[in-house]
Amino acid sequence: MKKLSIYLMLTAMIGINLPLTSQAPCVTFHRSEGCSQASEGGFIYNSQSKSGLFAKGTTSKLKAIFYSGFDYSLSLCADKSLGDQIGMVLSDAKTGEVLYDNATDNKSGHMEFSCETTRNMFITITIPGSGPTKGKTADAACLGILIEQKVTPKVGF
């Protein structure tokens, strides 16, 4: 009986881990070589960067905190099968005010900004295309948001 219990527990643990392995290649996609599009040197990796598995026609939000006194570089890294028209909107998490929408910037996958005050923000990503139809498997691919930061240089006296 004890062997049966151990066998059932091991089977359950393996079964729980199986869905996670399908997303495993995407977990560090934002760390891929060439993902950073920072305009100059000195930016360092921010641990709020994240990657995941995305399907066409989906939208996802990432909440991030941006601190005063820092410059930030946001770079989208996406598998080619997702296309190059990925939407990225940066908005204030408290007020909902849209601070940046790449629809007005030729769907650019990169932006840089300086923070004058610490703010909680949402980065909303929208993958164009129609979603999967019921009963069909969705074609999904990896997408990452690389957040980099550096101290804002002091200018003037």
Backbone as CSV, one residue per row, in Angstrom:
resi,resn,N_x,N_y,N_z,CA_x,CA_y,CA_z,C_x,C_y,C_z
1,MET,0.821,-1.202,0.000,0.000,0.000,0.000,0.864,1.265,0.000
2,LYS,1.965,1.202,0.768,2.851,2.358,0.849,3.488,2.649,-0.516
3,LYS,3.873,1.583,-1.240,4.468,1.752,-2.561,3.459,2.363,-3.535
4,LEU,2.202,1.965,-3.413,1.156,2.516,-4.269,0.964,4.006,-4.007
5,SER,1.005,4.402,-2.749,0.856,5.821,-2.383,2.006,6.653,-2.952
6,ILE,3.214,6.128,-2.827,4.382,6.835,-3.350,4.291,6.944,-4.868
7,TYR,3.878,5.865,-5.537,3.723,5.866,-6.984,2.694,6.902,-7.426
8,LEU,1.565,6.962,-6.737,0.523,7.940,-7.074,1.005,9.374,-6.865
9,MET,1.756,9.603,-5.793,2.281,10.955,-5.532,3.268,11.374,-6.616
10,LEU,4.156,10.467,-7.013,5.120,10.783,-8.065,4.421,11.045,-9.391
11,THR,3.428,10.250,-9.712,2.667,10.442,-10.945,1.969,11.797,-10.942
12,ALA,1.387,12.166,-9.808,0.709,13.461,-9.694,1.702,14.611,-9.855
13,MET,2.881,14.492,-9.252,3.881,15.556,-9.353,4.364,15.723,-10.791
14,ILE,4.559,14.624,-11.489,4.984,14.701,-12.889,3.874,15.316,-13.734
15,GLY,2.647,14.941,-13.474,1.498,15.485,-14.210,1.336,16.974,-14.008
16,ILE,1.641,17.465,-12.825,1.534,18.901,-12.540,2.598,19.671,-13.321
17,ASN,3.767,19.097,-13.483,4.865,19.787,-14.159,4.766,19.769,-15.670
18,LEU,4.011,18.878,-16.281,3.932,18.799,-17.736,3.462,20.075,-18.405
19,PRO,2.390,20.752,-17.934,1.982,21.987,-18.609,3.041,23.076,-18.539
20,LEU,3.869,23.062,-17.511,4.885,24.097,-17.374,6.003,23.929,-18.394
21,THR,6.268,22.706,-18.813,7.371,22.488,-19.753,7.069,23.038,-21.132
22,SER,5.801,23.180,-21.507,5.480,23.723,-22.822,5.844,25.200,-22.921
23,GLN,5.907,25.889,-21.793,6.258,27.300,-21.793,7.725,27.511,-21.435
24,ALA,8.418,26.465,-21.028,9.791,26.586,-20.558,10.721,27.323,-21.522
25,PRO,10.676,27.077,-22.844,11.595,27.795,-23.727,11.349,29.312,-23.738
26,CYS,10.166,29.735,-23.373,9.834,31.157,-23.423,10.229,31.921,-22.166
27,VAL,10.501,31.238,-21.081,10.717,31.897,-19.796,11.845,32.926,-19.847
28,THR,12.898,32.651,-20.575,14.031,33.582,-20.647,14.188,34.193,-22.038
29,PHE,13.130,34.237,-22.804,13.197,34.742,-24.173,13.701,36.194,-24.219
30,HIS,13.356,37.012,-23.222,13.798,38.408,-23.177,15.309,38.527,-22.958
31,ARG,15.960,37.442,-22.600,17.408,37.431,-22.404,18.153,37.027,-23.677
32,SER,17.409,36.822,-24.777,18.018,36.419,-26.043,19.009,37.474,-26.521
33,GLU,20.044,37.008,-27.184,21.024,37.933,-27.735,20.360,38.811,-28.787
34,GLY,20.630,40.084,-28.752,20.062,41.016,-29.713,18.706,41.567,-29.318
35,CYS,18.203,41.199,-28.166,16.897,41.696,-27.737,16.971,43.176,-27.344
36,SER,18.032,43.560,-26.675,18.168,44.943,-26.224,18.295,45.884,-27.415
37,GLN,17.484,46.924,-27.385,17.530,47.942,-28.431,17.904,49.303,-27.847
38,ALA,18.515,49.306,-26.684,18.897,50.550,-26.022,19.770,51.396,-26.948
39,SER,19.519,52.703,-26.943,20.198,53.610,-27.868,21.648,53.887,-27.484
40,GLU,22.003,53.613,-26.238,23.370,53.865,-25.779,23.730,52.874,-24.686
41,GLY,25.000,52.825,-24.344,25.469,51.913,-23.304,25.090,52.381,-21.913
42,GLY,25.346,51.548,-20.944,25.109,51.912,-19.552,23.818,51.382,-18.965
43,PHE,22.917,50.877,-19.797,21.672,50.312,-19.276,21.956,48.928,-18.695
44,ILE,21.316,48.628,-17.577,21.466,47.318,-16.952,20.108,46.629,-16.871
45,TYR,20.136,45.334,-16.770,18.942,44.493,-16.720,18.089,44.828,-15.501
46,ASN,16.777,44.923,-15.720,15.817,45.140,-14.639,15.050,43.836,-14.451
47,SER,14.954,43.366,-13.211,14.358,42.059,-12.926,12.848,42.004,-13.170
48,GLN,12.221,43.107,-13.526,10.801,43.097,-13.863,10.558,42.630,-15.301
49,SER,11.625,42.421,-16.059,11.524,41.897,-17.421,10.823,40.546,-17.375
50,LYS,10.079,40.246,-18.434,9.311,39.003,-18.415,9.065,38.490,-19.828
51,SER,8.916,37.178,-19.943,8.614,36.524,-21.215,7.485,35.525,-21.025
52,GLY,6.824,35.198,-22.125,5.755,34.219,-22.052,5.351,33.719,-23.423
53,LEU,4.412,32.801,-23.417,3.872,32.213,-24.632,2.637,32.999,-25.034
54,PHE,2.593,33.488,-26.277,1.492,34.316,-26.761,0.901,33.720,-28.030
55,ALA,-0.406,33.886,-28.194,-1.094,33.464,-29.413,-1.614,34.704,-30.126
56,LYS,-1.814,34.600,-31.417,-2.362,35.728,-32.180,-3.744,36.078,-31.645
57,GLY,-4.017,37.378,-31.603,-5.312,37.853,-31.138,-5.427,37.964,-29.625
58,THR,-4.312,37.871,-28.910,-4.368,37.960,-27.451,-3.788,39.277,-26.945
59,THR,-4.200,39.630,-25.739,-3.711,40.828,-25.058,-3.295,40.429,-23.655
60,SER,-2.209,41.024,-23.180,-1.724,40.722,-21.837,-1.158,41.986,-21.201
61,LYS,-1.284,42.083,-19.861,-0.779,43.238,-19.117,0.304,42.806,-18.152
62,LEU,1.339,43.627,-18.074,2.418,43.436,-17.119,2.485,44.692,-16.261
63,LYS,2.411,44.527,-14.939,2.522,45.675,-14.045,3.981,45.830,-13.641
64,ALA,4.491,47.048,-13.725,5.884,47.318,-13.382,5.973,48.641,-12.629
65,ILE,6.988,48.762,-11.791,7.245,50.001,-11.060,8.460,50.662,-11.679
66,PHE,8.321,51.936,-12.011,9.421,52.711,-12.562,9.764,53.800,-11.556
67,TYR,11.031,53.857,-11.155,11.470,54.734,-10.074,12.023,56.054,-10.579
68,SER,11.822,57.098,-9.774,12.333,58.421,-10.137,13.856,58.399,-10.155
69,GLY,14.424,59.226,-11.024,15.874,59.320,-11.117,16.514,58.276,-12.025
70,PHE,15.683,57.545,-12.769,16.219,56.524,-13.671,15.702,56.731,-15.090
71,ASP,16.542,56.360,-16.059,16.141,56.267,-17.459,15.826,54.800,-17.720
72,TYR,14.820,54.559,-18.544,14.396,53.190,-18.843,14.386,52.946,-20.345
73,SER,14.695,51.720,-20.716,14.611,51.255,-22.095,13.723,50.018,-22.088
74,LEU,12.640,50.035,-22.884,11.745,48.889,-23.021,11.904,48.337,-24.432
75,SER,12.205,47.053,-24.532,12.379,46.402,-25.830,11.482,45.171,-25.909
76,LEU,10.728,45.070,-26.996,9.929,43.872,-27.249,10.765,42.908,-28.077
77,CYS,10.783,41.655,-27.672,11.473,40.606,-28.417,10.414,39.560,-28.723
78,ALA,10.104,39.366,-29.986,9.036,38.446,-30.350,9.492,37.476,-31.428
79,ASP,8.979,36.280,-31.347,9.192,35.298,-32.390,8.601,35.851,-33.687
80,LYS,9.241,35.610,-34.796,8.808,36.166,-36.088,7.386,35.769,-36.461
81,SER,6.919,34.621,-35.986,5.576,34.156,-36.351,4.471,35.047,-35.769
82,LEU,4.802,35.887,-34.766,3.816,36.811,-34.195,3.675,38.088,-35.019
83,GLY,4.561,38.297,-35.968,4.500,39.483,-36.815,5.265,40.648,-36.230
84,ASP,5.244,41.757,-36.961,5.978,42.945,-36.516,5.048,44.108,-36.173
85,GLN,3.766,43.848,-36.052,2.795,44.900,-35.734,2.223,44.722,-34.323
86,ILE,3.066,44.358,-33.391,2.642,44.113,-32.008,2.394,45.439,-31.311
87,GLY,1.251,45.544,-30.657,0.890,46.765,-29.946,1.486,46.799,-28.554
88,MET,1.994,47.976,-28.161,2.548,48.178,-26.817,2.030,49.509,-26.296
89,VAL,1.339,49.462,-25.164,0.792,50.669,-24.542,1.312,50.735,-23.115
90,LEU,1.823,51.891,-22.738,2.288,52.147,-21.371,1.289,53.089,-20.727
91,SER,0.707,52.666,-19.607,-0.298,53.504,-18.944,-0.077,53.515,-17.442
92,ASP,-0.534,54.592,-16.810,-0.444,54.738,-15.361,-1.423,53.763,-14.716
93,ALA,-0.950,52.951,-13.780,-1.806,51.934,-13.156,-2.874,52.546,-12.256
94,LYS,-2.605,53.724,-11.731,-3.563,54.357,-10.816,-4.657,55.113,-11.560
95,THR,-4.265,55.911,-12.548,-5.226,56.780,-13.229,-5.717,56.214,-14.559
96,GLY,-4.978,55.265,-15.133,-5.330,54.723,-16.443,-4.869,55.599,-17.600
97,GLU,-4.222,56.712,-17.294,-3.739,57.630,-18.334,-2.723,56.923,-19.239
98,VAL,-2.944,57.001,-20.554,-2.025,56.408,-21.514,-0.847,57.360,-21.694
99,LEU,0.352,56.854,-21.391,1.556,57.663,-21.482,2.302,57.429,-22.795
100,TYR,2.117,56.257,-23.376,2.758,55.932,-24.650,1.943,54.847,-25.340
101,ASP,1.772,55.007,-26.636,1.099,53.998,-27.456,1.902,53.875,-28.740
102,ASN,2.447,52.699,-28.997,3.300,52.565,-30.176,2.516,52.617,-31.489
103,ALA,1.193,52.673,-31.417,0.386,52.857,-32.636,0.686,54.213,-33.260
104,THR,1.116,55.180,-32.464,1.477,56.508,-32.974,2.964,56.580,-33.330
105,ASP,3.663,55.445,-33.204,5.104,55.393,-33.432,5.457,54.233,-34.379
106,ASN,4.622,54.024,-35.403,4.840,52.971,-36.403,5.008,51.582,-35.788
107,LYS,4.297,51.310,-34.689,4.347,50.010,-33.989,5.774,49.627,-33.598
108,SER,6.532,50.612,-33.179,7.907,50.376,-32.743,7.930,49.394,-31.574
109,GLY,8.925,48.538,-31.559,9.085,47.571,-30.477,10.046,48.049,-29.419
110,HIS,10.321,49.358,-29.410,11.277,49.907,-28.443,10.892,51.325,-28.053
111,MET,11.117,51.650,-26.798,10.939,53.025,-26.332,11.858,53.284,-25.154
112,GLU,12.207,54.550,-24.974,13.030,54.971,-23.836,12.387,56.184,-23.197
113,PHE,12.523,56.289,-21.881,11.963,57.432,-21.159,12.678,57.615,-19.835
114,SER,12.513,58.797,-19.263,13.049,59.117,-17.937,11.888,59.272,-16.970
115,CYS,12.109,58.873,-15.740,11.063,58.996,-14.719,11.410,60.130,-13.771
116,GLU,10.488,61.067,-13.636,10.669,62.167,-12.693,10.065,61.837,-11.335
117,THR,9.037,60.970,-11.336,8.425,60.500,-10.088,8.240,58.990,-10.189
118,THR,8.276,58.314,-9.067,8.057,56.874,-9.044,6.597,56.586,-9.382
119,ARG,6.377,55.646,-10.316,5.014,55.331,-10.761,4.839,53.844,-10.989
120,ASN,3.654,53.368,-10.641,3.226,52.028,-11.031,2.600,52.150,-12.407
121,MET,3.011,51.284,-13.326,2.479,51.360,-14.687,2.131,49.976,-15.205
122,PHE,1.245,49.968,-16.199,0.913,48.762,-16.926,1.552,48.843,-18.292
123,ILE,2.152,47.737,-18.722,2.614,47.594,-20.098,1.646,46.592,-20.722
124,THR,0.838,47.067,-21.663,-0.157,46.212,-22.295,0.331,45.819,-23.680
125,ILE,0.378,44.520,-23.920,0.850,43.979,-25.191,-0.335,43.363,-25.922
126,THR,-0.497,43.718,-27.197,-1.573,43.168,-28.020,-0.969,42.537,-29.272
127,ILE,-1.260,41.250,-29.448,-0.779,40.528,-30.621,-1.875,40.597,-31.678
128,PRO,-1.579,41.131,-32.870,-2.615,41.233,-33.904,-3.014,39.866,-34.441
129,GLY,-4.160,39.818,-35.054,-4.644,38.585,-35.669,-5.868,38.076,-34.946
130,SER,-6.482,37.085,-35.540,-7.667,36.507,-34.915,-7.231,35.392,-33.988
131,GLY,-7.945,35.260,-32.892,-7.640,34.236,-31.909,-7.985,32.853,-32.426
132,PRO,-7.633,31.854,-31.666,-7.910,30.480,-32.087,-9.411,30.201,-32.095
133,THR,-9.834,29.389,-33.028,-11.246,29.009,-33.077,-11.472,27.840,-32.126
134,LYS,-12.694,27.718,-31.671,-13.021,26.698,-30.686,-12.684,25.309,-31.242
135,GLY,-11.991,24.533,-30.436,-11.631,23.188,-30.839,-10.338,23.088,-31.619
136,LYS,-9.728,24.212,-31.954,-8.470,24.215,-32.705,-7.325,24.592,-31.768
137,THR,-6.157,24.065,-32.038,-4.985,24.398,-31.254,-4.451,25.755,-31.709
138,ALA,-4.154,26.601,-30.754,-3.636,27.937,-31.073,-2.165,27.850,-31.457
139,ASP,-1.787,28.576,-32.494,-0.375,28.715,-32.814,0.170,29.770,-31.880
140,ALA,1.080,29.379,-31.037,1.626,30.301,-30.047,3.135,30.408,-30.230
141,ALA,3.684,31.520,-29.790,5.112,31.762,-29.908,5.571,32.621,-28.741
142,CYS,6.862,32.706,-28.568,7.448,33.433,-27.438,7.507,34.933,-27.696
143,LEU,7.291,35.694,-26.627,7.438,37.139,-26.651,7.993,37.563,-25.298
144,GLY,8.936,38.478,-25.327,9.523,38.978,-24.093,9.551,40.489,-24.060
145,ILE,9.458,41.025,-22.856,9.622,42.462,-22.636,10.902,42.625,-21.816
146,LEU,11.908,43.230,-22.423,13.161,43.484,-21.738,13.123,44.906,-21.197
147,ILE,13.224,45.037,-19.876,13.262,46.339,-19.223,14.693,46.556,-18.745
148,GLU,15.274,47.664,-19.163,16.623,48.022,-18.736,16.584,49.409,-18.113
149,GLN,17.520,49.679,-17.217,17.534,50.969,-16.522,18.951,51.470,-16.317
150,LYS,19.052,52.763,-16.105,20.315,53.382,-15.693,19.975,54.680,-14.977
151,VAL,20.870,55.113,-14.141,20.664,56.357,-13.411,20.648,57.507,-14.405
152,THR,19.661,58.403,-14.254,19.569,59.570,-15.124,20.795,60.447,-14.897
153,PRO,21.542,60.781,-15.959,22.725,61.621,-15.786,22.352,63.031,-15.317
154,LYS,23.162,63.555,-14.425,22.956,64.913,-13.926,23.439,65.905,-14.975
155,VAL,22.603,66.901,-15.263,22.932,67.905,-16.263,22.905,69.277,-15.584
156,GLY,23.846,70.114,-15.915,23.883,71.465,-15.356,24.672,71.550,-14.064
157,PHE,24.439,72.634,-13.333,25.206,72.878,-12.103,24.767,71.973,-11.051
